[in-house]
């Protein structure tokens, strides 16, 4: 079964909790803090495996979870990092964040890897908080939560050449003659139900990858027929080979077929029209084909390669024409940098990391940075509580509440936790 688009949820592992412990050994007075750090949670990494050619495995694993890091222990022992989750994907997989619509990764090379969801760092044990002013801290951190992402995976096959055309124009026959691909071939429309890839060798020792794309029809870009499902696989190609049935045996006009397919390509992605296109007149062994070709040339000025895929006539000429053209066309990235997620290293002026709103009888504070701080804080000692309150104060939460009119005793809510506001 060929599957080329799926949505899956990723839960990276959380970091292990830091340990709050003290050294208590005979003969070691004032031993001090002795709690180790937690281990890092598992990243979820996608890795290209060229042995795969479909996303069908994701149909059965819609949720992927990473293990949490181990908690820190006493005697200064750090928790073990969790093993990363390596997920194999076929070459040509595009990973997009469902929430933002931005591309996380475009994986094309064998063995290429990308961290799609990052595991949380381990919480620090109380050994890590020792300072000159506080030589025996009585608190530790929880581990950082792992990253959650809902992502869409799209497979866009990696091919140098894409065969397009109406159903039953001979695309499958061409690729079967030029490569070792064995597509199903029959005399009814939509015989090909999935793209077929074949490696075409040239006598000079060079080769290229050709994709036979299922037949398009009018309205394919709007979801009619099979075209909208598979047009994405032509996006990486450097050349479009437009196959036209010149025999007219189907009852359609070759020129109208040519115009229809180009309109569908343009409607799906205007960049298709920027790709070099080779027009192939197939079935030239049929009686009326020469007459139809003459009429076609009256309306189309481009060079046309005449072939008969069944007999093999003209196929060598087509292969050399494709190979010569490919030498002149560099391989380019499918996407420009503006469509990818950007990672800001430094901000000259950091935006306020929280928002405060009044909801019913509570002040509700929201913000990823502040929520993460809460989840990584432990309130099992007074010192830990004071530390959390001090961090809120440094972030400007107290000042903002005061400006908004918060009064002594008001309820302040962060996630599911409630606190009492005090001056």
Long-range contacts (C-beta under 8 A, 24 or more apart in sequence): 1-54, 1-56, 2-53, 2-54, 2-56, 2-193, 2-194, 2-195, 3-54, 3-55, 3-56, 3-58, 3-59, 3-155, 4-54, 4-55, 4-154, 4-155, 4-156, 4-229, 4-230, 4-232, 4-233, 5-55, 5-152, 5-153, 5-154, 5-155, 6-55, 6-58, 6-59, 6-62, 6-152, 6-153, 7-62, 7-98, 7-150, 7-151, 7-152, 7-153, 8-58, 8-61, 8-62, 8-63, 8-64, 8-150, 8-151, 8-153, 9-62, 9-63, 9-64, 9-148, 9-149, 9-150, 9-151, 10-44, 10-63, 10-64, 10-116, 10-117, 10-147, 10-148, 10-149, 10-150, 10-151, 11-44, 11-63, 11-64, 11-65, 11-66, 11-117, 11-146, 11-148, 12-41, 12-42, 12-43, 12-44, 12-66, 12-117, 12-118, 12-119, 12-120, 12-146, 12-147, 12-148, 13-40, 13-41, 13-42, 13-43, 13-65, 13-66, 13-67, 13-68, 13-69, 13-82, 13-119, 13-120, 13-146, 14-41, 14-68, 14-69, 14-119, 14-120, 14-143, 14-144, 14-145, 14-146, 15-39, 15-40, 15-41, 15-68, 15-69, 15-119, 15-120, 15-121, 15-122, 15-123, 15-142, 15-143, 15-144, 15-146, 16-40, 16-41, 16-68, 16-69, 16-70, 16-71, 16-72, 16-79, 16-80, 16-122, 16-123, 16-143, 17-71, 17-72, 17-79, 17-122, 17-123, 17-140, 17-141, 17-142, 17-143, 17-378, 18-71, 18-72, 18-122, 18-123, 18-124, 18-125, 18-126, 18-128, 18-140, 18-141, 18-142, 18-143, 19-71, 19-72, 19-73, 19-74, 19-77, 19-125, 19-126, 19-140, 20-125, 20-126, 20-138, 20-139, 20-140, 20-378, 20-380, 20-381, 21-73, 21-74, 21-75, 21-125, 21-126, 22-126, 22-136, 23-75, 32-130, 32-135, 32-136, 33-125, 33-126, 33-127, 33-129, 33-130, 33-136, 33-137, 34-74, 34-75, 34-76, 34-126, 34-127, 35-72, 35-73, 35-74, 35-76, 35-125, 35-126, 35-127, 35-140, 36-72, 36-73, 36-74, 36-75, 36-76, 36-77, 36-78, 36-79, 36-125, 36-127, 37-72, 37-78, 37-79, 37-122, 37-123, 37-124, 37-125, 37-127, 37-128, 38-69, 38-70, 38-71, 38-72, 38-78, 38-79, 38-122, 38-123, 38-124, 38-125, 38-141, 38-143, 39-69, 39-70, 39-71, 39-72, 39-78, 39-79, 39-80, 39-81, 39-82, 39-122, 40-69, 40-81, 40-82, 40-119, 40-120, 40-121, 40-122, 41-66, 41-67, 41-68, 41-69, 41-82, 41-119, 41-120, 41-121, 41-122, 41-143, 41-144, 41-146, 42-66, 42-67, 42-68, 42-69, 42-82, 42-83, 42-84, 42-85, 42-119, 42-146, 43-84, 43-85, 43-115, 43-117, 43-118, 43-119, 44-84, 44-85, 44-87, 44-115, 44-116, 44-117, 44-119, 45-84, 45-85, 45-86, 45-87, 45-113, 45-114, 45-115, 45-116, 46-87, 46-88, 46-89, 46-93, 46-95, 46-105, 46-107, 46-113, 46-114, 46-116, 47-86, 47-87, 47-88, 47-89, 47-107, 47-111, 47-112, 47-113, 48-88, 48-89, 48-90, 48-91, 48-93, 48-107, 48-108, 48-109, 48-110, 48-111, 48-112, 48-113, 49-88, 49-89, 49-90, 49-110, 50-90, 50-91, 50-110, 52-88, 52-89, 52-90, 53-90, 53-157, 53-197, 54-90, 54-155, 55-89, 55-90, 55-93, 55-153, 55-155, 57-88, 58-153, 66-117, 66-119, 66-146, 68-143, 68-146, 69-119, 69-120, 69-122, 69-143, 71-143, 72-122, 72-123, 72-125, 72-140, 76-125, 76-127, 78-122, 78-125, 79-122, 81-122, 82-119, 84-119, 86-113, 89-153, 90-155, 91-158, 92-155, 92-156, 92-157, 92-158, 92-236, 93-153, 93-154, 93-155, 93-156, 94-153, 94-154, 94-155, 94-156, 94-334, 94-335, 95-151, 95-152, 95-153, 96-151, 96-152, 96-153, 96-154, 97-149, 97-150, 97-151, 97-341, 98-149, 98-150, 98-151, 98-152, 99-150, 100-341, 102-339, 102-340, 102-341, 103-335, 103-339, 103-340, 103-341, 104-149, 104-151, 104-340, 104-341, 106-333, 106-334, 106-335, 106-340, 108-158, 116-149, 116-151, 117-146, 117-147, 117-148, 117-149, 118-146, 118-147, 119-146, 119-147, 120-144, 120-145, 120-146, 120-147, 123-376, 137-383, 138-381, 138-383, 138-384, 139-378, 139-380, 139-381, 139-383, 139-384, 139-387, 140-378, 140-384, 141-376, 141-377, 141-378, 142-375, 142-376, 142-377, 142-378, 143-376, 144-372, 144-375, 144-376, 145-372, 145-375, 154-232, 155-233, 156-232, 156-233, 156-235, 156-236, 156-334, 157-195, 157-197, 157-211, 157-233, 157-236, 158-209, 158-236, 159-197, 159-209, 159-210, 159-211, 159-233, 159-236, 159-237, 160-208, 160-209, 160-210, 160-237, 160-238, 160-239, 160-326, 161-200, 161-208, 161-209, 161-210, 161-211, 161-237, 161-238, 161-239, 161-240, 161-241, 161-322, 161-326, 162-210, 162-211, 162-213, 162-233, 162-234, 162-237, 162-239, 162-240, 162-241, 163-210, 163-211, 163-212, 163-213, 163-241, 163-243, 164-213, 164-216, 164-234, 164-240, 164-241, 164-242, 164-243, 164-261, 164-265, 165-215, 165-216, 165-242, 165-243, 165-244, 165-245, 165-257, 165-261, 166-215, 166-216, 166-217, 166-244, 166-245, 166-250, 166-252, 166-257, 166-260, 166-261, 167-191, 167-215, 167-216, 167-217, 167-225, 168-215, 168-245, 168-250, 169-215, 169-243, 169-244, 169-245, 169-257, 169-282, 169-283, 170-243, 170-245, 170-282, 170-283, 170-309, 170-310, 171-212, 171-213, 171-215, 171-243, 172-196, 172-212, 173-309, 173-310, 174-212, 174-243, 174-280, 174-282, 174-307, 174-309, 174-315, 174-318, 175-210, 175-212, 177-309, 177-312, 177-315, 178-210, 178-315, 178-319, 179-210, 181-212, 183-212, 189-215, 190-214, 190-215, 190-225, 190-226, 193-226, 194-230, 195-230, 195-233, 200-319, 200-322, 202-319, 202-320, 202-323, 204-323, 206-323, 208-322, 208-323, 208-326, 210-241, 211-237, 216-260, 216-261, 216-264, 217-260, 218-260, 218-263, 218-264, 219-264, 220-264, 220-268, 221-264, 221-265, 221-267, 221-268, 222-267, 227-264, 227-268, 228-268, 231-264, 231-265, 231-268, 231-269, 234-265, 234-272, 235-269, 235-271, 235-272, 235-334, 236-334, 237-275, 238-275, 238-276, 238-326, 238-329, 238-331, 239-275, 239-276, 239-277, 239-278, 239-322, 239-325, 239-326, 239-329, 240-265, 240-272, 240-275, 240-276, 240-277, 240-278, 241-277, 241-278, 241-280, 241-318, 241-322, 242-277, 242-278, 242-279, 242-280, 243-280, 243-282, 244-279, 244-280, 244-281, 244-282, 244-296, 245-282, 245-283, 246-281, 246-282, 246-283, 246-284, 246-286, 246-289, 246-292, 246-293, 246-296, 247-283, 247-286, 247-288, 247-289, 247-292, 248-286, 248-288, 248-289, 248-292, 249-283, 249-286, 254-281, 254-292, 254-293, 254-295, 254-296, 255-295, 255-296, 255-299, 255-300, 258-296, 258-300, 276-325, 276-329, 277-302, 278-305, 278-318, 278-321, 278-322, 278-325, 279-303, 279-304, 279-305, 280-304, 280-305, 280-307, 280-318, 281-305, 281-306, 281-307, 282-307, 282-308, 282-309, 283-308, 283-309, 283-310, 284-308, 284-313, 284-314, 285-310, 285-311, 285-313, 352-396, 352-400, 353-395, 354-395, 354-397, 354-400, 356-397, 356-400, 356-401, 356-404, 358-404, 359-413, 361-411, 362-410, 362-411, 362-412, 362-413, 362-418, 363-401, 363-404, 363-406, 363-410, 363-411, 363-412, 363-413, 363-421, 364-413, 364-414, 365-397, 365-412, 365-413, 365-414, 366-414, 369-395, 370-395, 370-397, 370-414, 371-414, 371-415, 374-414, 374-415, 374-417, 375-415
